[in-house]
Amino acid sequence: MTISDELDRSRAALLALEKALMALRNRVGPHLDVLRLLDDLERCTTDLRRLEQQVRAPRRHELVAIPDDDYDPEFWADVEHEGLG
């Protein structure tokens, strides 16, 4: 299963949870715990949306230029020779 499939399944699960919570709110009224669950659902939906944007966004590969020049001798100033231990 691809990441896109998992994101779609997560989106469907959140929609199903929203329907269930709305039905529960209609049955018991604006109970504090139901309202808290709806707030949590909103945060989950927002987080999933952000995750989808990050995962589905095209990735840019940046090239890093590595010069062919020798390193500055100061770079090696405090390094001991490997063979001397």
Buried (B, 14 or more C-beta within 10 A) or exposed (E): EEEEEEBEEBBEEBEEBBEEBEEBBEEEEEEEEBEEBBEEBEEBBEEBEEEBEEEEEEEEEEEEEEEEEEEEEEEEEEEEEEEEE
